């Protein structure tokens, strides 16, 4: 039951997003896996990675993360399971001495020799940021602290991610009691008055301004939002407010009363739940600076607000820019930095500017595109070393027009022959061709064409799909991806992919809705999508698609628009 009961065999980098000196490095060690079972351990690690990559907010910053698997064989399979917690009494000779019931009362408290685990991880990867130990047992268990542990229970991925919340990000448990509300455990009725250091639990909830997460509490929200009427037991009532409301909900840090959590539910309280806003912000604050991907958003204000605003996707990072618009803006990247275009707010002309440097904060002088006019706004793509722009004409002119910016200045606009639209067309570069998609003039069908640098091919219809607004395009894994809002009042979001010959059947983007459409930008291994909410909700949201799964949506806090936000992903 010591390091004599096994062998450190090898280390494998299973997620590689760059040098360990500039990324967040997760090291996963095996315990209770015999030599013949290390293939199972490899599969368990990959299952964890897949779960992490689709769990918000990690799906937004997976490019910040490296994952290393350290194969450590043990003499025996499993872990110690003491009878004191109702276990079988089994003992197992394992390298890190994994043991359930480590606190003497809860079987799920799964501990290992932390000092040894950290020593091994440091020997294999001195730049580690987080050490997890996967234990080869199907008994439910895990633990946070200096080292995070998780068993092979059915929800192992969520166990590991929950324990990451403790170990890597300093999040507190939001349970009302450690032993479980059905345990009858006494002595945890009222939390001591000492403030909790974790960002997601507080004892100070006399008012919204007293909360450490006060910036997220909307005006008019009652604080406390839910109070436990009986401090001798857990408050098992359903939420008295809508899901997602931030306030102060009594019960957390293992106490029935006196400790408050930000939302009714969270992954730090219920494994199957998403992380709450406060926990998500804590995670993103740590990981955003380490990501290979830099996000940039630009959006028009709400309603009559014609200002354009820019941000990087983090809380409180948005600000106004010198350009204004009465329609949704568009972004693309160039060799020298991001390029922005939008409809003029006081006319139907088109203006453009560029960011001074790939990661700069200052926009260049706003200039007009001579001879161009639109009632819906333009779209951009960077094709063969020049920015290309397309747009619908003014008012009842349903023609589509195009120009390019060789040398940075716009060429004379030209019509795209034999096409028309009632909304904004969209562009993407796929297999060295410039692809364009658009909605019809008086129908809701979606059409597409491609440009080889000299001419456009005749339009074709994307079969079996339709939209009341504009579709959008991006490229991932050598496939052209198209996303659009449904027809008429259908606010669902749909997508399909194109392999160069045919379009796949449409599929819904789960759990997402919008009244105005979406925008896309491709990163190195996933697409980023941004949108405003359904009718009545001007808030901005974004998520990712890795070619297989769409991640959960993330609210870009403090933003709002009456149109589609532009999103641009660049990476190093």
C-alpha positions in Angstrom: 0.0 0.0 0.0 2.9 2.3 -0.8 5.1 3.2 -3.8 6.5 -0.4 -3.4 3.1 -1.6 -4.7 3.5 -0.6 -8.3 5.6 1.2 -10.9 5.6 4.5 -12.7 5.8 3.4 -16.4 5.5 6.3 -18.8 3.9 9.7 -19.6 1.9 10.5 -22.7 0.7 13.9 -23.8 -2.9 13.2 -24.8 -4.0 16.9 -25.4 -1.3 19.0 -27.0 -2.0 22.8 -27.2 1.5 23.9 -27.0 4.4 24.3 -24.7 3.8 23.4 -21.0 5.4 26.7 -20.1 2.5 28.7 -21.6 -0.6 26.4 -21.0 -2.6 25.0 -18.2 -1.3 21.5 -17.6 -3.4 18.7 -16.2 -1.6 15.6 -15.2 -3.7 12.5 -14.6 -2.1 9.6 -12.6 -3.6 6.1 -12.4 -4.1 4.2 -9.2 -5.4 0.7 -8.7 -4.9 -0.2 -12.3 -2.8 -3.3 -12.8 -0.3 -3.5 -15.7 -2.9 -5.3 -17.8 -5.5 -2.7 -17.0 -3.6 0.4 -18.2 -5.4 0.3 -21.5 -8.6 0.9 -19.5 -6.9 3.8 -17.9 -6.1 5.3 -21.2 -9.7 5.0 -22.3 -10.8 6.6 -19.0 -8.6 9.6 -19.5 -9.9 10.1 -23.0 -13.5 9.9 -21.7 -12.6 12.6 -19.2 -11.1 14.8 -22.0 -14.2 14.4 -24.1 -16.4 15.4 -21.2 -14.3 18.4 -20.3 -14.2 19.6 -23.9 -18.0 19.8 -24.0 -18.6 21.2 -20.5 -19.1 25.0 -20.2 -17.0 27.0 -19.7 -14.1 24.6 -20.5 -15.4 24.2 -24.1 -14.5 27.9 -24.7 -10.9 27.6 -23.5 -9.8 24.0 -24.3 -7.0 25.6 -26.3 -5.5 26.7 -23.0 -5.2 23.2 -21.7 -2.7 20.4 -22.1 -3.5 16.9 -20.7 -0.9 14.4 -19.7 -1.6 10.7 -18.8 0.9 9.1 -16.4 0.6 5.3 -16.5 1.3 3.9 -13.0 0.7 0.2 -12.4 -0.4 -1.2 -9.1 -0.1 -4.6 -7.6 -3.8 -4.9 -7.0 -6.9 -3.5 -8.7 -9.3 -1.1 -7.0 -8.9 0.8 -3.7 -9.4 0.3 0.1 -13.1 0.2 1.0 -13.5 0.4 4.8 -16.5 -1.2 6.5 -16.8 2.0 8.7 -18.6 3.6 5.8 -20.6 0.6 4.8 -17.9 -0.7 2.5 -16.8 -4.2 1.7 -13.7 -4.1 3.9 -11.5 -4.7 0.8 -7.9 -3.6 1.0 -5.9 -3.2 -2.2 -2.1 -2.8 -2.6 -1.9 0.3 -4.8 0.8 2.8 -5.7 -0.9 5.9 -4.2 -2.8 4.0 -1.5 -6.3 5.0 -2.7 -9.0 4.7 0.0 -12.7 5.4 0.2 -14.1 6.7 3.5 -11.0 8.8 4.1 -12.8 11.1 6.5 -14.2 8.2 8.5 -17.9 8.8 7.7 -18.5 9.2 3.9 -17.7 6.4 1.6 -17.4 8.8 -1.3 -14.5 10.6 0.3 -11.7 9.1 -1.9 -8.2 10.0 -0.8 -4.7 9.1 -2.0 -1.2 9.9 -0.8 -1.1 13.5 -2.0 2.6 14.0 -1.3 3.5 11.0 -3.4 1.1 12.0 -6.2 2.6 15.5 -6.4 6.1 14.1 -6.3 5.4 11.7 -9.2 3.6 14.4 -11.2 6.5 16.9 -10.7 9.0 14.3 -11.7 7.1 13.7 -15.0 6.1 17.3 -15.7 7.5 20.0 -13.5 5.2 22.6 -15.1 2.0 20.9 -13.9 -0.9 23.1 -12.8 -3.4 20.4 -11.7 -2.9 16.8 -10.6 -5.7 14.3 -10.8 -5.7 10.7 -9.7 -8.0 8.3 -11.5 -8.9 5.3 -9.2 -9.9 2.0 -10.8 -13.1 1.4 -8.9 -16.7 1.7 -9.9 -17.7 2.9 -6.4 -18.8 6.5 -6.4 -16.0 8.7 -5.0 -13.8 11.7 -5.4 -12.1 14.4 -3.4 -10.6 17.9 -4.0 -7.6 19.5 -2.3 -4.0 19.5 -3.1 -4.7 16.6 -5.5 -8.1 15.8 -7.1 -9.4 12.2 -7.2 -12.2 10.5 -9.1 -13.3 6.9 -9.4 -14.7 5.0 -12.4 -18.3 5.5 -11.4 -20.8 6.0 -14.1 -20.5 9.8 -14.0 -16.7 9.8 -13.6 -16.2 12.8 -15.9 -18.4 15.0 -13.9 -16.8 13.8 -10.7 -13.4 14.8 -12.0 -14.6 18.2 -13.3 -16.3 18.9 -9.9 -13.1 18.1 -8.0 -11.1 20.3 -10.5 -13.4 23.1 -9.3 -11.9 22.7 -5.8 -8.3 21.8 -6.6 -7.6 24.2 -9.5 -10.0 27.1 -9.0 -10.6 27.3 -5.3 -14.4 26.7 -5.5 -16.3 25.6 -2.5 -18.9 22.8 -2.3 -22.4 24.2 -2.4 -23.9 21.3 -0.6 -26.1 21.9 2.5 -24.4 19.0 4.2 -21.4 16.8 3.3 -23.0 13.5 4.3 -26.1 14.1 2.2 -29.5 15.6 3.1 -31.0 12.1 3.8 -28.2 11.3 6.3 -29.7 13.0 9.4 -26.2 14.3 10.3 -26.4 16.9 13.0 -24.1 19.8 13.9 -24.2 21.6 10.5 -27.3 23.8 11.1 -25.8 27.3 11.0 -22.5 28.3 9.3 -20.0 30.2 11.5 -20.0 33.9 10.8 -16.4 33.8 9.4 -16.4 34.6 5.7 -15.7 31.8 3.3 -12.6 32.4 1.1 -14.0 30.6 -2.0 -15.6 32.9 -4.6 -18.9 31.0 -4.8 -20.0 30.9 -1.2 -20.5 33.8 1.3 -21.9 34.4 4.8 -22.6 38.1 3.9 -26.0 38.3 2.2 -27.7 41.3 3.9 -28.1 43.0 0.6 -27.1 42.7 -3.1 -24.2 45.1 -2.6 -22.8 43.0 0.3 -22.4 39.9 -2.0 -18.9 39.2 -3.4 -20.7 38.5 -6.7 -22.8 41.7 -6.6 -21.9 42.7 -10.1 -24.0 39.8 -11.5 -27.1 40.5 -9.5 -29.7 42.3 -11.5 -31.6 45.3 -10.0 -34.8 44.2 -8.3 -33.5 40.8 -7.3 -34.3 40.0 -3.6 -31.4 39.3 -1.4 -31.5 36.8 0.2 -33.2 35.2 -2.8 -34.2 32.0 -0.9 -33.9 31.6 2.8 -34.1 28.2 4.6 -37.2 28.3 6.9 -35.8 25.4 9.0 -32.1 25.4 9.8 -32.3 21.9 11.3 -32.5 20.4 7.8 -31.7 21.0 4.1 -34.0 23.2 2.2 -35.3 20.8 -0.5 -37.9 23.1 -2.0 -37.6 23.9 -5.7 -36.3 27.3 -6.7 -38.7 30.2 -6.1 -37.2 32.1 -9.0 -36.4 31.3 -12.7 -33.4 29.2 -13.5 -30.2 31.2 -14.0 -31.2 34.1 -11.6 -28.2 35.2 -9.6 -28.8 36.3 -6.0 -28.2 34.6 -2.6 -29.6 31.1 -2.0 -29.2 29.8 1.6 -27.4 26.5 2.1 -23.8 25.8 1.1 -20.3 24.9 2.4 -21.9 21.9 4.2 -24.4 24.0 6.3 -28.2 24.3 6.1 -28.2 28.0 7.0 -25.8 31.0 7.2 -24.0 30.3 4.0 -25.2 31.4 0.6 -24.5 30.3 -3.0 -25.0 32.5 -6.1 -27.5 30.4 -8.0 -30.1 27.8 -7.0 -28.0 25.0 -8.6 -24.4 24.6 -9.9 -22.0 21.8 -10.6 -20.4 22.5 -7.2 -23.8 21.4 -5.8 -25.2 18.9 -8.3 -22.8 17.0 -10.6 -25.3 17.0 -13.5 -25.8 20.7 -13.4 -23.7 23.3 -15.3 -21.4 25.6 -13.5 -23.1 28.7 -12.2 -22.1 32.1 -13.5 -19.7 32.9 -10.7 -17.9 29.6 -10.9 -17.7 29.9 -14.7 -16.2 33.4 -14.5 -13.6 32.2 -12.0 -12.6 29.4 -14.4 -12.5 31.7 -17.4 -10.5 34.4 -15.6 -7.8 31.8 -14.9 -7.8 30.1 -18.3 -8.5 32.9 -20.9 -5.0 34.4 -20.6 -3.5 30.9 -21.4 -5.6 30.1 -24.4 -4.1 29.8 -27.9 -7.2 31.4 -29.2 -7.9 35.1 -28.9 -11.6 36.0 -29.3 -12.9 39.4 -30.4 -16.5 40.4 -30.5 -18.1 43.5 -32.1 -21.8 44.3 -31.8 -24.3 47.1 -32.2 -26.1 48.4 -29.2 -29.7 47.6 -28.3 -32.6 49.3 -30.1 -31.8 52.9 -31.1 -28.3 52.7 -29.8 -26.1 52.9 -32.9 -22.9 52.6 -31.1 -20.5 49.7 -31.8 -18.9 47.9 -28.9 -16.0 45.5 -28.7 -14.8 42.9 -26.2 -12.8 39.8 -25.8 -15.5 37.5 -24.2 -14.6 38.1 -20.6 -16.7 39.8 -17.9 -16.3 43.5 -17.9 -13.9 43.7 -20.8 -16.2 45.5 -23.3 -16.0 49.1 -24.4 -17.2 51.4 -27.2 -15.2 52.0 -30.4 -15.2 55.0 -32.7 -17.2 53.4 -35.4 -21.1 53.4 -35.4 -23.7 51.4 -37.3 -27.4 50.9 -37.7 -27.0 47.2 -38.5 -24.9 44.2 -37.5 -21.2 44.6 -38.1 -18.8 42.0 -39.6 -15.2 40.9 -38.9 -12.5 39.1 -40.6 -8.8 38.6 -40.0 -5.9 39.7 -42.3 -2.1 39.4 -42.3 -1.9 42.6 -40.3 -4.9 42.3 -37.9 -8.7 42.2 -37.6 -10.7 44.1 -40.2 -14.2 45.5 -39.4 -17.0 46.7 -41.7 -20.6 47.9 -41.1 -23.4 49.9 -42.5 -23.2 53.6 -41.9 -25.6 54.7 -39.2 -26.9 57.8 -41.0 -26.9 56.6 -44.6 -26.8 53.3 -46.4 -23.1 53.5 -47.1 -20.6 51.0 -45.9 -17.7 52.0 -43.6 -14.6 50.0 -42.7 -11.6 50.1 -40.4 -8.9 47.8 -39.1 -7.3 47.1 -35.8 -3.8 48.3 -35.4 -2.0 45.0 -34.7 -3.3 41.4 -34.2 -3.8 42.0 -30.5 -4.1 45.7 -30.4 -6.8 47.8 -28.8 -6.8 50.9 -31.2 -8.8 51.0 -34.4 -7.6 52.9 -37.4 -9.4 55.8 -39.1 -13.0 54.9 -40.2 -13.3 55.1 -44.0 -16.1 54.8 -46.5 -16.3 52.2 -49.4 -16.9 54.4 -52.5 -20.0 53.4 -54.5 -21.3 50.8 -52.0 -24.6 50.9 -50.3 -26.7 48.4 -48.3 -29.9 48.2 -46.3 -28.7 45.1 -44.3 -25.0 45.3 -43.8 -21.9 43.6 -45.4 -20.0 40.4 -44.8 -16.2 39.8 -45.0 -13.7 37.1 -45.7 -9.9 37.1 -46.3 -9.2 35.3 -49.6 -5.9 35.1 -51.5 -4.2 37.8 -49.5 -7.0 40.4 -49.8 -10.2 41.2 -47.9 -13.3 40.4 -49.9 -16.7 42.0 -49.0 -20.3 41.3 -50.2 -23.5 43.0 -49.5 -27.2 43.3 -50.5 -28.1 46.5 -52.3 -30.2 49.5 -51.0 -33.8 49.0 -50.1 -35.6 47.3 -53.0 -32.4 46.5 -54.8 -32.0 42.8 -54.0 -28.8 42.3 -56.0 -25.6 41.2 -54.3 -22.5 43.2 -54.8 -18.8 42.5 -54.1 -15.5 44.3 -53.8 -12.0 43.5 -52.5 -9.3 45.5 -50.8 -6.0 44.8 -52.6 -3.3 46.7 -50.9 -5.9 47.7 -48.2 -8.0 50.0 -50.4 -11.4 49.0 -51.9 -11.7 48.2 -55.6 -14.7 49.3 -57.6 -17.9 47.4 -56.6 -19.2 44.8 -59.0 -22.5 42.9 -59.0 -22.5 39.1 -58.5 -24.4 38.0 -61.6 -27.9 36.4 -61.5 -28.3 36.3 -57.7 -30.5 38.1 -55.2 -31.3 38.3 -51.6 -33.5 40.0 -49.1 -31.0 39.8 -46.3 -27.2 39.9 -45.8 -25.1 37.3 -47.7 -22.2 35.5 -45.9 -18.7 34.4 -46.9 -16.1 31.7 -46.1 -13.0 30.3 -47.8 -13.2 26.6 -48.4 -10.6 24.6 -50.4 -9.1 27.8 -52.0 -12.5 29.0 -53.2 -14.6 31.9 -51.8 -18.0 30.5 -50.9 -21.1 32.6 -50.4 -24.5 31.7 -49.0 -27.7 33.7 -48.8 -31.4 33.6 -48.3 -33.7 34.2 -51.3 -35.4 37.4 -52.1 -39.1 36.5 -51.4 -38.7 33.0 -50.2 -36.8 31.5 -47.3 -34.6 29.0 -49.2 -30.8 29.1 -48.8 -28.6 29.4 -51.9 -24.8 29.2 -52.4 -22.2 29.8 -54.9 -18.4 29.9 -55.1 -15.8 32.2 -56.6 -12.4 31.0 -58.0 -10.8 34.5 -58.1 -12.2 35.4 -61.5 -15.9 34.2 -61.8 -18.8 33.0 -59.7 -20.4 29.6 -60.6 -24.2 29.6 -61.0 -26.1 29.5 -57.8 -27.4 26.2 -56.2 -29.9 25.5 -53.5 -29.0 24.0 -50.2 -31.7 21.2 -50.1 -34.3 21.0 -47.4 -33.4 24.1 -45.4 -34.8 27.6 -44.9 -34.3 30.7 -42.8 -36.0 34.0 -42.3 -32.7 35.8 -41.8 -29.1 35.3 -43.0 -27.2 32.1 -42.8 -23.5 32.0 -41.8 -20.5 30.0 -42.9 -17.2 28.7 -41.4 -14.8 25.8 -42.1 -13.8 23.0 -39.7 -12.0 19.7 -40.4 -12.1 20.2 -44.2 -15.9 20.7 -44.2 -17.9 23.8 -44.8 -20.3 24.4 -41.9 -23.4 26.5 -42.3 -25.6 27.6 -39.4 -28.9 29.5 -39.6 -32.0 30.5 -37.6 -35.3 28.7 -38.6 -38.0 30.2 -40.8 -40.6 32.8 -39.7 -41.1 32.7 -35.9 -39.0 29.6 -35.5 -36.1 30.8 -33.2 -34.3 27.4 -33.2 -30.8 27.2 -34.7 -29.9 24.6 -37.3 -26.7 23.5 -39.0 -25.4 21.4 -41.8 -22.0 20.6 -43.4 -20.7 20.4 -47.0 -18.0 18.1 -48.2 -17.4 19.7 -51.5 -20.1 17.6 -53.2 -23.2 17.5 -51.1 -24.8 18.9 -48.0 -25.5 16.7 -45.0 -29.1 16.6 -43.6 -29.8 19.5 -41.3 -29.5 19.1 -37.5 -30.6 21.3 -34.6 -28.0 23.1 -32.5 -29.3 21.9 -29.1 -30.5 24.3 -26.4 -29.9 27.5 -28.4 -32.4 30.0 -29.8 -32.2 33.4 -31.4 -34.4 36.0 -33.1 -31.8 37.5 -35.4 -29.3 34.8 -36.5 -25.8 33.8 -35.6 -22.1 34.5 -36.6 -19.3 32.0 -36.8 -15.5 32.0 -36.7 -13.2 29.0 -37.0 -10.4 28.4 -34.5 -7.7 25.8 -34.8 -9.8 22.9 -33.7 -13.3 24.2 -33.2 -15.8 26.8 -34.5 -16.9 29.6 -32.2 -20.5 30.8 -32.6 -22.1 34.0 -31.2 -25.7 35.2 -31.2 -28.2 37.4 -29.4 -31.0 35.7 -27.5 -34.6 35.0 -28.5 -37.2 37.8 -28.9 -37.2 39.9 -25.8 -33.7 38.8 -24.7 -31.0 41.1 -26.2 -28.2 39.4 -24.3 -25.2 38.0 -26.2 -24.1 34.4 -26.0 -21.4 32.2 -27.5 -20.4 28.6 -27.6 -18.2 26.1 -29.6 -18.5 23.2 -32.0 -15.7 20.7 -32.2 -17.0 18.8 -35.3 -19.0 16.4 -33.2 -20.6 18.2 -30.3 -21.9 21.7 -29.6 -20.9 23.0 -26.1 -23.3 24.6 -23.7 -23.9 28.3 -24.3 -22.1 30.9 -22.3 -23.7 34.3 -21.6 -21.4 37.2 -22.4 -22.3 39.1 -19.3 -23.2 42.8 -19.5 -23.6 42.9 -23.3 -26.7 43.3 -25.5 -27.6 44.0 -29.1 -30.5 44.3 -31.4 -28.6 42.5 -34.1 -26.2 39.6 -34.7 -22.8 40.1 -33.0 -19.6 39.6 -35.0 -17.1 37.1 -33.6 -13.5 36.6 -34.7 -11.1 33.9 -33.4 -7.4 34.2 -34.0 -4.7 31.9 -32.6 -1.0 31.4 -32.1 
